[in-house]
Amino acid sequence: MNNPPPNAVTPVFHNLYDISCEWHRIAEKFPKRDRYTLGERIFTEFISGLSAITRAQYSTHTQKLPHLFTASQHINTAVILIRMCNTLELLPDKRYFAIAKIVTDIGKQIGGWIRDIQNHR
């Protein structure tokens, strides 16, 4: 059952939502030990990032930054853990580079949002 996220959300939310769903499918194929450590931890970081983005979307202009910084931290942690999956040969290089690019782009989108708010203070 594919239920898309609500339409009233930002593109960064959609991108993070999509990669979270994709990661869930990827991590299901990990060996059991890694699925419940690295795989689940990365998924949790993505979900925490989604939660922070949602809070930022519905916050006033002056209250957005703490939520965006939190989202950025979760994405940065996910990038490190995804790299570890590649190092441990849980993710083939081709898949790793594709996922890393998407997650890095999400981080750039959040960073752009942060800069935009900081410039309009």
Secondary structure, DSSP 8 states (H G I E B T S, - for coil): ------TTS-HHHHHHHHHHHHHHHHHTTS-HHHIIIIIHHHHHHHHHHHHHHHHHHTS-GGGHHHHHHHHHHHHHHHHHHHHHHHHTTSS-HHHHHHHHHHHHHHHHHHHHHHHHHHHT-
